[in-house]
Amino acid sequence: MEAASADLELIVHDAHGNNKPETRLWLRMLSTTKLITNEIRRRLRAEFGATLPQFDLLAQLYREREGLRLGELSKRTMVTNGNVTGLVERLEADGYVERVTPHADRRVTVARLTPSGIEFFTGMAAAHERWLKDIMADVEPDMVASLWSEIGAVKASASNHLSGSADE
């Protein structure tokens, strides 16, 4: 039932009889993203006791081994400053993240992965990669490459036609 409720493409199409190709494409991308995201969330919780925001935060810190300011983490993860603080506090309590003040400047707080955090994240990242391969197992590799390129064109067009700041 979860898959059916997540398929916005069918719900909106049935309710409104919408046959406009741009709307259909947008709804297909949105419903596909929702289906995959829900499954990734479920697997993260089941296998690692982690949330998707925690995974995203750990991924950012993994890329920046020297750490990131909390404000920068907020921007990169699209999570509010208050929620980033809560995520960091939880991951710090679990021993995966530490907060430091570089160069003895107490006005700046940087979060970075601990050795346990690196180990935890690398296990999750490997599982995440396996899950995506599993979820997309019925799609030929050539089609994955083609879709990546073609959806890149949609993304570029959308970027070219934004009205206002990307932060809005």
Backbone as JSON, one array per atom type, in Angstrom:
{
  "sequence": "MEAASADLELIVHDAHGNNKPETRLWLRMLSTTKLITNEIRRRLRAEFGATLPQFDLLAQLYREREGLRLGELSKRTMVTNGNVTGLVERLEADGYVERVTPHADRRVTVARLTPSGIEFFTGMAAAHERWLKDIMADVEPDMVASLWSEIGAVKASASNHLSGSADE",
  "N": [[0.82, -1.21, 0.0], [2.03, 1.21, 0.66], [3.66, 1.84, -1.57], [1.72, 2.39, -3.5], [0.46, 4.64, -2.38], [2.52, 6.41, -2.51], [2.81, 6.98, -5.13], [2.48, 9.57, -6.72], [2.16, 10.38, -9.31], [0.23, 8.7, -10.5], [-1.98, 9.18, -8.84], [-2.55, 11.96, -9.14], [-2.84, 12.06, -11.9], [-5.06, 10.38, -12.33], [-7.0, 11.78, -10.85], [-7.22, 14.26, -12.08], [-7.03, 13.93, -14.78], [-4.78, 14.7, -16.17], [-2.79, 15.26, -18.9], [-0.58, 16.6, -19.78], [2.69, 16.75, -21.0], [4.98, 17.85, -19.64], [4.09, 18.14, -17.01], [3.44, 15.48, -16.44], [6.02, 14.32, -16.61], [7.36, 15.66, -14.51], [5.8, 14.78, -12.31], [6.32, 12.04, -12.49], [9.09, 11.95, -11.96], [9.07, 13.0, -9.38], [7.44, 11.14, -7.97], [8.97, 8.83, -8.29], [11.32, 9.55, -6.95], [10.24, 9.81, -4.38], [9.4, 7.16, -3.85], [11.87, 5.76, -3.85], [13.3, 7.17, -1.88], [11.72, 6.7, 0.41], [12.13, 3.94, 0.69], [14.9, 3.83, 1.12], [15.04, 5.26, 3.53], [13.63, 3.45, 5.19], [15.34, 1.19, 5.11], [17.73, 2.27, 6.17], [16.92, 2.81, 8.8], [16.2, 0.23, 9.67], [18.57, -1.32, 9.35], [20.67, 0.19, 10.41], [19.73, 1.8, 12.42], [19.45, 4.47, 11.91], [18.65, 7.75, 10.62], [17.62, 9.34, 7.53], [18.38, 12.12, 7.43], [20.51, 12.0, 9.29], [22.28, 10.3, 7.94], [22.8, 11.91, 5.67], [24.07, 14.12, 6.89], [26.35, 12.88, 8.02], [27.53, 12.05, 5.64], [28.27, 14.5, 4.49], [30.2, 15.34, 6.36], [32.01, 13.3, 6.05], [33.04, 13.83, 3.55], [34.41, 16.15, 4.07], [36.92, 16.05, 5.83], [38.22, 17.61, 7.74], [36.19, 18.79, 8.98], [33.11, 20.71, 9.37], [31.56, 23.88, 9.77], [28.63, 24.4, 11.74], [26.63, 25.95, 10.54], [27.32, 25.77, 7.84], [26.92, 23.04, 7.48], [24.17, 23.02, 7.78], [23.35, 24.42, 5.47], [24.31, 22.7, 3.45], [22.94, 20.32, 3.9], [20.36, 21.09, 3.8], [18.86, 21.46, 6.09], [17.43, 22.98, 8.93], [19.22, 25.3, 11.07], [18.75, 24.81, 13.82], [17.81, 22.14, 13.76], [20.08, 20.89, 12.71], [21.84, 21.24, 14.81], [20.62, 19.58, 16.74], [20.84, 17.09, 15.41], [23.63, 16.84, 15.3], [24.22, 16.82, 18.03], [22.99, 14.39, 18.79], [24.43, 12.52, 17.22], [26.91, 12.99, 18.26], [26.57, 12.13, 20.9], [26.32, 9.45, 20.36], [28.87, 8.9, 19.68], [29.88, 9.32, 17.13], [30.41, 11.77, 16.02], [32.28, 14.73, 16.68], [32.5, 17.88, 18.31], [34.46, 20.7, 17.78], [36.57, 23.53, 18.51], [38.25, 25.23, 16.33], [41.56, 26.57, 16.15], [41.46, 27.85, 18.61], [39.3, 29.61, 18.66], [36.54, 30.47, 20.12], [34.16, 31.3, 19.1], [33.56, 29.89, 16.89], [32.26, 26.81, 15.92], [32.99, 23.61, 14.94], [31.97, 20.65, 13.42], [33.04, 17.31, 13.23], [33.85, 14.04, 11.94], [34.39, 11.27, 14.1], [36.79, 8.59, 14.57], [35.13, 6.31, 14.95], [32.82, 7.29, 13.79], [33.6, 7.54, 11.12], [33.96, 4.84, 10.45], [31.33, 3.89, 10.91], [29.87, 5.42, 9.04], [31.08, 4.62, 6.58], [30.26, 1.98, 6.42], [27.47, 2.36, 6.22], [27.38, 3.82, 3.81], [28.33, 1.97, 1.95], [26.3, 0.07, 2.12], [24.16, 1.66, 1.28], [24.85, 2.11, -1.39], [24.62, -0.54, -2.36], [21.89, -0.92, -1.92], [20.72, 0.92, -3.7], [21.56, -0.2, -6.12], [20.14, -2.58, -5.95], [17.47, -1.65, -5.87], [17.3, -0.54, -8.39], [17.7, -2.68, -10.05], [16.3, -3.77, -12.21], [16.69, -2.09, -14.28], [18.51, -1.47, -17.12], [22.08, -0.98, -17.35], [22.91, 0.79, -19.45], [20.61, 2.28, -19.81], [20.39, 3.53, -17.34], [22.61, 5.25, -17.5], [21.83, 6.8, -19.7], [19.43, 7.96, -18.78], [20.47, 9.45, -16.66], [21.91, 11.4, -18.03], [19.86, 12.57, -19.61], [17.99, 13.47, -17.69], [19.63, 15.28, -16.56], [19.56, 17.3, -18.46], [16.96, 18.22, -18.06], [17.24, 19.19, -15.47], [19.13, 21.24, -15.93], [17.62, 22.94, -17.58], [15.59, 23.65, -15.78], [17.16, 25.01, -13.88], [17.96, 27.16, -15.43], [15.68, 28.63, -15.58], [14.79, 29.57, -13.17], [13.04, 31.62, -10.85], [14.15, 33.91, -8.97], [15.95, 33.61, -5.86], [17.9, 30.68, -5.2], [17.78, 29.81, -2.64], [15.28, 30.18, -1.66]],
  "CA": [[0.0, 0.0, 0.0], [2.9, 2.38, 0.7], [4.08, 2.16, -2.93], [0.61, 3.02, -4.2], [0.22, 5.98, -1.85], [3.64, 7.27, -2.87], [2.83, 7.21, -6.57], [1.76, 10.81, -6.98], [1.9, 10.44, -10.74], [-1.05, 8.06, -10.78], [-3.04, 9.83, -8.08], [-2.9, 13.22, -9.78], [-3.3, 11.78, -13.26], [-6.43, 9.87, -12.24], [-7.91, 12.77, -10.29], [-7.38, 15.45, -12.91], [-6.93, 13.61, -16.19], [-3.72, 15.55, -16.69], [-1.98, 14.61, -19.92], [0.47, 17.51, -20.23], [3.93, 15.99, -20.84], [5.88, 18.4, -18.62], [3.51, 17.79, -15.7], [3.61, 14.04, -16.27], [7.43, 14.06, -16.34], [7.64, 16.15, -13.16], [5.17, 13.87, -11.36], [7.02, 10.76, -12.53], [10.35, 12.12, -11.23], [8.73, 13.2, -7.97], [6.96, 9.89, -7.37], [10.11, 7.91, -8.26], [12.17, 10.0, -5.85], [9.57, 9.48, -3.12], [9.46, 5.71, -3.66], [13.25, 5.36, -3.5], [13.63, 7.79, -0.59], [11.03, 5.97, 1.48], [12.78, 2.65, 0.88], [16.21, 4.1, 1.73], [14.75, 5.59, 4.93], [13.26, 2.21, 5.88], [16.52, 0.34, 5.25], [18.66, 2.92, 7.12], [16.38, 2.6, 10.14], [16.23, -1.2, 10.0], [19.92, -1.9, 9.4], [21.65, 1.0, 11.13], [19.1, 2.62, 13.44], [19.77, 5.84, 11.53], [17.69, 8.46, 9.78], [18.2, 9.89, 6.31], [19.14, 13.33, 7.75], [21.79, 11.62, 9.91], [23.13, 9.8, 6.86], [23.23, 13.06, 4.88], [25.02, 14.89, 7.68], [27.58, 12.09, 8.08], [28.13, 12.08, 4.3], [28.95, 15.8, 4.33], [31.4, 15.34, 7.2], [32.96, 12.34, 5.47], [33.69, 14.53, 2.43], [35.22, 17.25, 4.62], [37.52, 15.39, 7.0], [38.59, 18.6, 8.76], [34.95, 19.21, 9.62], [32.34, 21.82, 8.83], [30.79, 24.69, 10.71], [27.24, 23.94, 11.78], [25.88, 26.71, 9.54], [27.61, 25.18, 6.54], [26.21, 21.76, 7.47], [22.76, 23.33, 7.57], [23.18, 24.74, 4.05], [24.59, 21.54, 2.6], [21.95, 19.27, 4.13], [19.04, 21.72, 3.7], [18.21, 21.27, 7.38], [17.56, 24.22, 9.69], [20.32, 25.35, 12.05], [18.32, 24.13, 15.05], [17.78, 20.71, 13.54], [21.46, 20.42, 12.56], [22.39, 21.15, 16.18], [20.06, 18.37, 17.33], [21.45, 15.94, 14.75], [25.03, 16.76, 15.74], [24.21, 16.39, 19.44], [22.66, 12.96, 18.84], [25.56, 11.77, 16.67], [28.0, 13.16, 19.22], [26.25, 11.23, 22.01], [26.57, 8.09, 19.87], [30.31, 8.75, 19.47], [30.21, 9.38, 15.71], [30.77, 13.15, 15.68], [32.78, 15.56, 17.77], [32.5, 19.32, 18.04], [35.73, 21.3, 18.17], [36.75, 24.95, 18.22], [39.57, 25.32, 15.7], [42.39, 27.75, 16.37], [41.08, 28.46, 19.88], [38.28, 30.65, 18.44], [35.32, 29.9, 20.7], [32.97, 31.73, 18.36], [33.37, 28.95, 15.79], [32.13, 25.4, 16.26], [33.11, 22.74, 13.78], [31.67, 19.23, 13.66], [33.81, 16.39, 12.37], [33.66, 12.64, 12.27], [35.35, 10.54, 14.92], [37.1, 7.32, 13.89], [33.92, 5.47, 14.96], [31.91, 7.87, 12.81], [34.08, 7.16, 9.78], [33.64, 3.42, 10.28], [29.88, 3.77, 10.84], [29.41, 5.97, 7.77], [31.52, 3.82, 5.44], [29.35, 0.83, 6.36], [26.18, 2.82, 5.69], [27.55, 4.22, 2.42], [28.42, 0.74, 1.16], [24.94, -0.49, 2.09], [23.36, 2.58, 0.46], [25.17, 1.8, -2.79], [24.0, -1.84, -2.66], [20.43, -0.74, -1.97], [20.36, 1.57, -4.96], [21.72, -1.2, -7.19], [19.03, -3.5, -5.8], [16.23, -0.95, -6.25], [17.32, -0.28, -9.84], [18.19, -3.91, -10.68], [15.57, -4.07, -13.43], [17.01, -1.06, -15.27], [19.79, -1.76, -17.77], [23.11, 0.05, -17.12], [22.89, 1.82, -20.5], [19.46, 3.15, -19.57], [20.76, 4.37, -16.19], [23.5, 6.3, -18.02], [21.04, 7.67, -20.57], [18.53, 8.75, -17.93], [21.28, 10.43, -15.92], [22.19, 12.5, -18.96], [18.61, 13.23, -20.02], [17.43, 14.22, -16.56], [20.54, 16.42, -16.43], [19.04, 18.36, -19.34], [15.78, 18.77, -17.37], [17.77, 19.97, -14.36], [19.73, 22.45, -16.49], [16.54, 23.82, -18.01], [14.97, 24.2, -14.57], [18.09, 26.0, -13.32], [17.96, 28.35, -16.32], [14.39, 29.34, -15.54], [14.39, 29.86, -11.78], [12.65, 33.0, -10.61], [14.54, 34.29, -7.62], [17.06, 32.95, -5.2], [17.8, 29.23, -5.02], [17.58, 29.56, -1.21], [13.88, 30.41, -1.28]],
  "C": [[0.85, 1.26, 0.0], [3.32, 2.8, -0.7], [2.96, 2.87, -3.67], [0.37, 4.44, -3.69], [1.33, 6.94, -2.22], [3.63, 7.63, -4.35], [1.94, 8.39, -6.94], [1.36, 10.95, -8.44], [0.53, 9.86, -11.07], [-2.2, 8.75, -10.08], [-3.49, 11.1, -8.79], [-3.43, 12.99, -11.18], [-4.75, 11.29, -13.24], [-7.41, 10.95, -11.81], [-8.2, 13.9, -11.26], [-7.3, 15.17, -14.4], [-5.83, 14.4, -16.88], [-2.85, 14.79, -17.67], [-0.87, 15.51, -20.44], [1.83, 16.85, -19.98], [4.88, 16.54, -19.77], [5.38, 18.06, -17.21], [3.69, 16.3, -15.43], [5.05, 13.68, -15.94], [7.78, 14.47, -14.92], [7.06, 15.2, -12.11], [5.86, 12.5, -11.34], [8.34, 10.85, -11.76], [10.09, 12.24, -9.74], [8.3, 11.89, -7.31], [8.09, 8.86, -7.3], [11.04, 8.27, -7.11], [11.56, 9.62, -4.51], [9.62, 7.98, -2.83], [10.84, 5.27, -3.18], [13.63, 5.92, -2.13], [12.97, 7.05, 0.56], [11.69, 4.62, 1.75], [14.16, 2.82, 1.53], [16.02, 4.44, 3.22], [14.47, 4.33, 5.74], [14.5, 1.34, 6.13], [17.55, 0.96, 6.21], [18.22, 2.66, 8.55], [16.55, 1.14, 10.56], [17.65, -1.72, 10.21], [20.91, -1.13, 10.26], [21.05, 1.82, 12.27], [19.33, 4.1, 13.18], [18.66, 6.42, 10.67], [18.4, 8.97, 8.53], [18.93, 11.22, 6.59], [20.48, 13.02, 8.44], [22.76, 11.12, 8.85], [23.67, 10.96, 6.03], [24.28, 13.89, 5.6], [26.37, 14.17, 7.76], [28.3, 12.1, 6.73], [28.87, 13.39, 4.06], [30.24, 15.84, 5.14], [32.45, 14.37, 6.67], [33.73, 12.99, 4.32], [34.66, 15.6, 2.9], [35.84, 16.77, 5.92], [37.95, 16.36, 8.09], [37.37, 19.13, 9.5], [34.31, 20.39, 8.93], [31.68, 22.58, 9.97], [29.33, 24.23, 10.64], [26.38, 24.68, 10.75], [26.09, 26.16, 8.14], [26.94, 23.81, 6.4], [24.73, 21.97, 7.19], [22.49, 23.62, 6.1], [23.3, 23.49, 3.18], [23.54, 20.44, 2.74], [20.52, 19.78, 3.99], [18.2, 21.44, 4.94], [18.43, 22.55, 8.17], [18.71, 24.13, 10.69], [19.96, 24.6, 13.33], [18.3, 22.63, 14.91], [19.18, 20.13, 13.34], [22.09, 20.28, 13.94], [21.9, 19.89, 16.86], [20.66, 17.1, 16.73], [22.89, 15.74, 15.23], [25.09, 16.28, 17.19], [23.94, 14.89, 19.56], [23.84, 12.11, 18.36], [26.79, 11.88, 17.57], [27.79, 12.22, 20.42], [26.52, 9.78, 21.64], [28.06, 7.84, 19.59], [30.76, 8.85, 18.03], [30.72, 10.76, 15.26], [31.34, 13.82, 16.92], [32.71, 17.02, 17.33], [33.8, 19.89, 18.59], [35.71, 22.79, 17.85], [38.15, 25.12, 17.64], [40.27, 26.64, 16.03], [41.97, 28.54, 17.61], [40.09, 29.63, 19.72], [36.94, 30.09, 18.92], [34.04, 30.35, 20.01], [32.62, 30.75, 17.25], [33.29, 27.53, 16.33], [32.13, 24.6, 14.98], [32.77, 21.31, 14.23], [32.52, 18.41, 12.71], [33.59, 14.97, 12.85], [34.77, 12.14, 13.2], [35.76, 9.29, 14.13], [35.9, 6.35, 13.87], [32.91, 5.97, 13.94], [32.3, 7.53, 11.38], [33.72, 5.71, 9.49], [32.13, 3.21, 10.09], [29.39, 4.25, 9.47], [29.85, 5.11, 6.59], [30.67, 2.55, 5.31], [28.0, 1.21, 5.79], [26.29, 3.16, 4.21], [27.62, 2.99, 1.5], [27.04, 0.09, 1.03], [24.04, 0.35, 1.18], [23.6, 2.3, -1.03], [24.55, 0.47, -3.21], [22.49, -1.7, -2.81], [19.99, -0.11, -3.27], [20.51, 0.61, -6.14], [20.55, -2.18, -7.15], [17.73, -2.86, -6.29], [16.15, -0.76, -7.76], [17.79, -1.5, -10.64], [17.51, -4.22, -12.01], [15.82, -3.05, -14.54], [18.41, -1.35, -15.82], [20.79, -0.63, -17.52], [23.14, 1.15, -18.18], [21.74, 2.8, -20.29], [19.73, 4.06, -18.38], [21.62, 5.53, -16.67], [22.72, 7.3, -18.87], [20.11, 8.56, -19.75], [19.28, 9.81, -17.15], [21.54, 11.65, -16.79], [20.91, 13.27, -19.3], [17.98, 14.02, -18.89], [18.34, 15.4, -16.23], [20.09, 17.59, -17.29], [17.81, 19.02, -18.7], [16.25, 19.66, -16.22], [18.38, 21.28, -14.85], [18.66, 23.44, -16.93], [15.86, 24.46, -16.8], [15.86, 25.27, -13.95], [18.1, 27.29, -14.12], [16.7, 29.2, -16.17], [13.88, 29.58, -14.13], [14.04, 31.34, -11.65], [12.99, 33.37, -9.18], [15.68, 33.45, -7.11], [16.82, 31.46, -5.07], [17.56, 28.88, -3.56], [16.14, 29.7, -0.78], [13.1, 29.15, -1.22]]
}
